[in-house]
Amino acid sequence: MEMTEEALNNERLQAAARFKAFMMKNSTKTNLNLYDHFVRLLTKVMDERPENAVDVIEDMSRELKGSILQEKQDTLRDSPSSSSALLLAEQQKTLFTRAAGGEGDQEEELVDSPLPNVAELAFFFEQAGVGLGKEEMLRIFLALKQLVDTQCLQRCRFWGKILGTQSNYLVAEGEFREGEGEEEEITEQSNEDEEREEEPQEDKDEAELVEAADPPPKSTYKPPPPVPKEENHTGANKFTYFVCQEPGMPWVRLPVVTPAQITAARQIRRLFSGRLDAPVESFPPFPGNEANYLRAQIARISAGTHVSPLGFYQFGEDEGEDEGLRDSFEENPNFEGIHVNEMAESLNLWVHHVQHILTQGRCVWVNITKKSADDADEDAEEEEKEEEPDEPEPEIGPPLLTPLSEDAKINDTPPWSSMTSSNLIPQFSIAVLRSNLWPGAYAYASGKNFGNIYIGWGLKYIGEAYTPVTLPPPQSEYPSGPEITEALDPSVEEEQALKAALEEQTAALEETEDLEDEEDDD
């Protein structure tokens, strides 16, 4: 059966409509369809009428697709925020800028500046396999120059780097000129005194109310007298220390150290966090925050690891005869240096030039049992009743410039290891000394030059697993006496015997009363 012309046209129209619908189906990737693309492409060809259109139709199609692509807002990356490295780089820009000044100021800096030669220190320790890298040492060099320019220091030295869990500490050792730096120390001490005075004043009213309602028993415990701290520029407080986390950051002056802080630091082991205001949670409780703990560890490390070649320092002629009381020395102008091989083989040629810290927490022993005149008058009656204790013997540690061969071992571990920097080129090597008691402490000697540095976690080698200090036995809550002592309950036999005795006693009393009544009747 032949189809009519009208039916054939209808079928063609339906096929064209289906094909157009197929071409207008949007893509799942670009949300475009072929029909609209062809319309735009043919319109572009009609408008531009390029030569050899059949040869460039593919390029025109690709260009047209690229021009109508829509940017998705969710795929755009946010503008990068300022990272910590970028902020640090901004702070360190000031290290590389030169302050405006005349030629006279430059000449004074060259002559009178206490700035240490950190480049020379880094050069020698690099031969020993120790250091922080040339780039970091250069930044430290510039940071020390910044410290010297802002503080009136007579002497400055790069002490080392103490590592922390969150950030590290760069430590600078300095000594103020005479009459300088005292105002800040007095201000810090007055602030501490004000805080101590304010604390009891706040809780005074509450304490009075509690005592009035239920007065507590008076404590008979008398704490031992505190050990006084050493004066500034003496003993463990001879030098002033500044710390910063990174070169370019502001230097922070550490407080003076007290004997109580040194004693507590010897009994605990704790890593540094890198925040000076962080609390030190430990047992025994540490009297202070991380700044005080850092200062105590610096004092301990300096006393145990700062060494120099024998003969580099000497005692002055005005020093006393007692070696244990000497606390100062001077450079020996006649020192010619010691051969490197001899320095590497014998510890007798190395000496300590920092005072030893005694068990008391001071470098110079002080008798804390002596009381002042007021205390003596108040406790006169108690002293008559109690026997006077024996006078404690003064503690004397090893004197200054003591050879390292006299240092004590820990669990058969030698305190020091000595070597030369190179066995292949011995004529240009240097003597290197490494501390085994304070891992991270090193010293070098080469001719008339020597240096000390510490790069570590600030913990001492103890030779065995750390055991915390045991808790003290619990104290009695109240004094025991017969009036509060609970008696034991009697047994059944004891109760029956007591009952029988009471009955006999009662019967005897009744008989006595009856006899008295009969006598009265007669």
C-alpha positions in Angstrom: 0.0 0.0 0.0 1.5 3.2 -1.2 1.7 6.1 1.3 0.1 9.3 0.3 2.3 12.4 -0.2 0.7 14.1 2.9 1.5 11.2 5.1 5.1 11.1 3.8 5.5 14.8 4.6 4.1 14.3 8.1 6.5 11.4 8.7 9.4 13.6 7.6 8.3 16.4 9.8 8.1 14.1 12.8 11.6 12.7 12.1 13.0 16.2 11.8 11.3 17.1 15.1 12.8 14.1 16.8 16.2 14.9 15.4 15.9 18.5 16.6 14.9 17.3 20.0 17.9 15.1 20.1 20.2 18.0 19.1 18.7 20.2 21.8 19.4 17.7 24.5 21.9 19.4 27.0 25.2 17.8 27.8 25.7 16.6 31.4 29.2 18.1 31.5 28.9 21.5 30.0 25.1 22.1 30.0 25.3 23.0 26.3 23.4 21.4 23.3 24.4 20.7 19.8 21.6 22.7 18.2 22.5 26.0 19.9 26.1 25.4 19.2 25.5 24.9 15.5 23.3 28.1 15.4 26.0 30.1 17.0 28.7 28.6 14.8 26.8 29.3 11.6 26.0 32.8 12.8 29.7 33.3 13.4 30.5 32.0 9.9 27.9 34.3 8.4 29.2 37.3 10.3 33.0 36.8 9.7 32.9 35.0 6.3 36.4 33.6 6.7 38.4 32.2 3.7 38.5 28.5 3.5 35.8 28.1 6.1 35.8 24.4 5.8 39.4 24.3 7.0 38.9 26.6 10.0 35.5 25.4 11.1 37.0 23.2 13.9 39.0 26.0 15.3 36.0 28.3 15.2 34.0 25.7 17.0 36.6 25.3 19.7 36.9 29.1 20.2 33.2 29.4 20.4 33.0 26.7 23.1 35.7 28.4 25.1 34.0 31.8 25.0 30.7 30.6 26.4 32.0 28.5 29.3 30.7 29.8 32.6 33.1 30.0 35.6 31.8 28.2 38.6 32.1 30.2 41.8 32.6 27.2 44.0 35.7 26.0 42.2 37.6 29.3 42.7 40.3 29.2 45.5 40.1 31.7 48.2 42.8 34.4 48.4 45.7 33.0 50.3 45.9 34.2 53.9 49.1 35.4 55.5 51.0 32.4 56.7 53.3 32.3 59.8 56.3 32.1 57.5 55.2 35.3 55.7 54.6 37.2 58.9 58.0 36.1 60.2 59.6 37.3 57.0 58.0 40.7 57.5 59.4 40.9 61.0 62.8 39.9 59.8 62.9 42.7 57.3 64.1 45.0 60.0 67.2 42.9 60.6 68.4 43.8 57.1 67.8 47.5 57.3 70.5 49.8 58.5 69.7 52.5 61.0 70.4 56.0 59.9 73.6 57.4 61.5 76.7 59.3 60.8 80.2 58.0 60.3 81.1 58.8 63.9 78.5 56.4 65.1 79.9 53.7 62.8 83.4 54.2 64.2 82.1 53.9 67.8 80.3 50.6 66.9 83.5 49.2 65.5 85.5 50.1 68.6 83.1 49.9 71.6 80.4 47.5 70.4 80.0 44.3 72.6 78.6 42.5 69.6 80.1 38.9 69.5 81.6 37.4 66.4 78.9 34.8 65.8 80.3 34.1 62.3 83.6 33.0 63.8 81.7 30.9 66.4 79.6 29.2 63.6 82.7 28.6 61.5 84.5 26.6 64.3 81.5 24.7 65.4 80.7 23.8 61.8 84.0 22.0 61.7 82.9 20.1 64.9 79.7 19.1 63.2 77.6 21.3 65.4 75.6 24.4 64.5 72.3 25.8 63.1 73.3 26.4 59.5 74.8 29.5 57.9 71.5 31.2 57.1 70.1 30.9 60.6 73.3 31.9 62.3 73.4 35.0 60.1 69.9 35.9 61.2 70.9 35.3 64.9 74.0 37.5 64.3 71.7 40.3 63.1 69.3 39.7 66.0 72.1 40.0 68.5 73.1 43.3 66.9 69.6 44.5 67.4 69.8 43.5 71.1 73.1 45.3 71.6 71.7 48.4 70.0 68.7 48.5 72.3 70.3 47.4 75.6 73.2 49.0 77.4 75.3 45.8 77.5 79.0 45.7 78.4 79.3 42.1 77.1 77.0 39.9 75.0 77.3 36.3 73.8 75.1 33.8 71.9 74.4 31.2 74.6 72.6 28.6 72.5 69.2 27.3 71.5 66.8 25.4 73.7 64.2 23.3 71.8 60.5 23.2 72.7 57.4 21.3 71.7 55.7 24.3 70.1 58.5 26.7 69.5 62.2 27.1 70.4 64.2 29.6 72.5 67.2 31.5 71.2 69.2 32.5 74.3 71.6 35.5 74.6 73.9 36.0 77.6 74.6 39.6 78.5 76.2 41.7 81.2 75.0 45.3 81.8 77.3 48.2 82.3 77.7 49.6 85.7 74.6 51.4 86.9 72.5 50.1 83.9 69.7 47.6 84.0 69.0 48.0 87.8 65.8 50.0 87.3 64.1 47.1 85.5 65.2 44.6 88.1 63.8 46.9 90.9 60.5 47.4 89.0 60.1 43.6 88.5 60.8 42.9 92.2 58.3 45.6 93.3 55.6 44.2 91.0 56.1 40.8 92.5 55.8 42.2 96.0 52.6 44.1 95.1 51.1 40.9 93.7 52.0 39.0 96.9 50.4 41.8 99.0 47.3 41.9 97.0 46.6 38.2 97.1 46.0 37.8 100.8 44.0 41.1 100.9 41.4 39.7 98.5 40.6 36.7 100.6 40.9 38.4 103.9 37.1 38.9 104.5 36.2 35.3 103.5 38.9 33.9 105.8 37.6 36.0 108.7 34.0 34.7 108.2 35.1 31.1 108.0 37.2 31.4 111.1 34.4 33.0 113.1 31.9 30.3 112.1 34.2 27.3 112.7 37.7 28.2 113.9 40.2 25.7 112.5 42.9 24.2 114.8 46.2 26.0 114.8 48.9 24.3 112.7 52.0 23.3 114.5 54.0 23.0 111.3 56.8 25.5 110.9 58.2 25.7 107.3 61.9 25.8 106.9 63.2 29.3 106.3 63.6 30.2 102.6 67.1 30.4 101.2 67.7 33.9 100.1 68.5 34.5 96.4 71.9 35.7 95.3 72.4 39.3 94.5 72.5 40.5 90.9 75.9 40.2 89.2 76.9 37.4 91.6 76.7 33.7 91.7 73.9 32.2 89.6 72.6 35.7 88.8 76.0 37.0 87.5 74.7 37.4 84.0 71.4 38.5 82.4 69.7 36.4 79.8 67.5 37.4 76.9 65.4 35.0 74.8 63.4 35.1 71.6 61.6 32.5 69.5 62.9 33.6 66.1 65.5 36.1 64.9 63.6 39.4 64.4 61.2 38.8 67.2 61.5 41.0 70.3 64.0 39.9 72.9 62.5 39.2 76.4 64.6 39.5 79.5 64.4 36.5 81.8 63.9 37.1 85.6 66.6 36.4 88.2 66.7 32.8 89.5 66.1 31.8 93.1 67.5 28.8 95.0 64.0 27.3 95.4 63.6 27.3 91.6 67.0 25.6 91.0 66.2 23.0 93.7 62.8 22.2 92.2 64.2 22.1 88.6 66.6 19.4 89.8 63.7 17.2 90.9 61.5 17.4 87.8 61.9 16.6 84.1 59.7 18.6 81.8 60.1 19.7 78.2 59.7 23.3 77.3 56.6 24.4 75.4 58.1 27.6 73.9 55.7 29.9 75.8 57.2 31.9 78.6 53.9 32.4 80.4 53.0 28.7 80.3 52.5 27.1 83.8 54.8 24.4 85.0 52.7 21.5 86.2 54.9 19.1 88.1 55.5 17.5 91.5 57.2 18.9 93.5 55.4 22.1 92.5 57.7 24.5 90.7 57.6 28.1 92.1 57.0 30.0 88.9 56.1 29.7 85.2 58.1 28.5 82.2 60.2 31.7 82.2 61.5 30.9 85.7 62.0 27.2 84.8 64.0 28.2 81.7 66.2 30.5 83.7 66.9 27.8 86.3 67.9 25.3 83.6 70.1 27.9 81.9 71.9 28.4 85.2 72.4 24.7 85.7 73.7 24.1 82.2 76.1 27.1 82.4 77.5 25.9 85.7 78.1 22.4 84.4 79.2 22.9 80.7 81.0 26.3 80.3 84.6 25.4 80.1 87.8 26.9 78.8 91.5 25.9 78.1 93.7 25.7 81.2 95.6 29.0 81.5 93.3 31.1 79.5 91.9 32.6 82.7 93.8 33.4 85.9 92.9 34.8 89.3 93.8 38.4 90.0 96.4 39.4 92.6 93.8 40.9 94.8 91.8 37.7 95.2 91.8 36.0 98.6 93.8 33.0 99.4 90.8 30.7 99.9 90.1 29.2 96.5 86.5 28.2 97.4 85.6 31.9 98.0 87.0 33.2 94.7 84.2 34.3 92.3 86.0 36.3 89.6 89.0 36.0 87.3 90.7 37.7 84.4 92.2 36.8 81.1 95.8 35.8 81.1 97.6 38.0 78.6 100.5 35.5 78.5 98.4 32.6 77.3 99.9 31.1 74.1 97.5 28.3 73.5 97.7 24.5 73.9 98.2 22.1 71.1 95.1 20.6 69.7 96.1 17.0 70.2 96.9 17.6 73.8 93.5 19.3 74.4 91.7 16.3 72.7 93.6 13.7 74.8 93.5 15.2 78.3 90.6 16.6 80.3 93.2 18.1 82.7 93.7 20.9 80.1 90.1 22.0 80.3 88.7 23.9 83.4 85.3 25.2 84.5 85.0 29.0 84.5 81.5 29.2 85.9 80.8 28.7 89.6 79.4 25.4 90.8 75.8 25.5 92.1 75.6 23.9 95.6 72.8 21.6 96.9 71.4 24.7 98.5 70.7 26.2 95.1 73.3 28.9 95.5 76.9 29.3 94.5 77.9 30.6 97.9 76.6 28.8 100.9 74.5 30.8 103.4 73.5 29.8 107.0 69.7 30.0 107.0 69.4 28.9 110.7 70.6 32.2 112.0 67.7 34.4 113.0 67.4 38.1 113.1 67.2 40.1 116.3 63.3 40.4 116.2 62.8 36.7 115.6 65.2 35.9 118.4 63.2 38.0 120.9 59.9 36.4 119.9 61.2 32.8 120.1 63.2 33.3 123.3 60.9 31.3 125.4 60.7 28.4 122.9 64.5 28.3 122.7 64.8 27.9 126.4 62.6 24.9 126.3 64.1 23.3 123.2 67.7 22.3 122.8 69.7 24.4 120.4 70.4 22.4 117.2 73.9 21.9 116.1 75.4 24.5 113.8 75.3 23.2 110.2 78.5 22.7 108.4 79.1 25.1 105.5 78.9 23.5 102.1 81.8 24.2 99.8 81.8 23.1 96.2 84.7 22.8 93.7 86.4 26.1 93.2 86.6 28.1 89.9 89.0 26.8 87.2 88.7 23.2 88.4 89.9 20.7 85.8 87.2 18.6 84.1 89.0 15.4 85.2 87.5 15.9 88.6 83.9 15.8 87.4 81.8 12.9 88.7 80.4 10.1 86.6 76.8 9.1 86.3 76.3 5.3 86.2 79.8 4.7 84.9 79.2 7.2 82.1 82.1 9.6 81.6 81.0 13.3 81.9 82.9 14.4 78.8 84.0 13.1 75.4 86.9 14.8 73.6 88.1 14.5 70.0 89.6 16.4 67.1 87.4 17.8 64.3 89.3 15.9 61.6 91.7 12.9 61.5 92.4 13.4 57.7 93.8 17.0 58.1 95.1 17.1 61.6 97.2 20.2 61.0 94.1 22.3 60.6 91.8 20.5 63.0 90.4 21.9 66.3 89.8 20.3 69.7 86.1 19.5 70.4 84.6 18.7 73.7 81.1 17.2 74.2 79.2 16.9 77.4 77.5 13.6 78.1 75.7 14.8 81.2 74.0 17.7 79.3 73.5 16.4 75.8 73.7 19.3 73.4 76.6 21.2 75.1 79.8 21.6 73.1 83.1 23.4 73.4 85.9 24.0 71.0 89.5 25.2 71.4 91.9 26.3 68.6 95.0 28.2 69.6 93.9 31.2 71.7 90.3 30.9 70.7 87.6 28.8 72.4 83.8 28.8 72.6 80.8 27.2 74.2 77.4 26.5 72.9 74.3 24.6 73.8 71.7 23.2 71.4 69.3 20.8 73.0 66.1 20.1 75.0 67.4 21.5 78.3 67.3 18.2 80.1 70.1 16.4 81.9 71.2 12.8 81.4 70.3 10.8 84.5 71.6 7.4 83.4 68.3 5.6 84.1 64.6 5.8 83.8 63.2 8.9 85.4 61.4 8.2 88.7 59.2 11.0 90.0 59.6 12.1 93.6 57.4 10.0 95.9 54.6 11.7 97.6 55.1 12.5 101.3 53.2 10.4 103.8 49.7 11.8 104.7 49.7 14.0 107.7 47.4 13.4 110.6 44.2 15.5 110.5 44.0 16.1 114.2 46.1 15.3 117.3 45.2 11.9 118.8 44.3 11.6 122.5 42.3 9.5 125.0 39.3 11.9 124.8 38.8 11.1 121.1 40.1 7.5 121.0 37.4 5.0 120.4 37.5 2.0 122.8 37.1 -1.6 121.7 33.7 -3.3 122.2 33.7 -5.9 125.0 33.0 -9.5 124.3 29.9 -11.4 125.5 31.8 -13.1 128.3 33.1 -9.7 129.5 29.6 -8.3 129.5 28.2 -11.2 131.5 31.0 -11.0 134.0 30.5 -7.2 134.4 26.7 -7.8 134.8 27.3 -10.4 137.5 29.7 -8.1 139.4 27.2 -5.2 139.2 24.4 -7.5 140.6 26.6 -8.6 143.5 27.5 -5.0 144.2 23.8 -4.0 144.2 22.9 -6.9 146.5 25.6 -6.0 148.9 24.4 -2.4 149.0 20.8 -3.5 149.7 21.9 -5.7 152.6 23.9 -2.9 154.1 20.9 -0.6 153.9 18.6 -3.2 155.6 21.0 -3.6 158.5 21.2 0.2 158.9 17.4 0.4 159.0 17.1 -2.4 161.6 19.7 -0.6 163.9 17.7 2.6 163.6 14.5 0.8 164.6 16.2 -0.6 167.7 
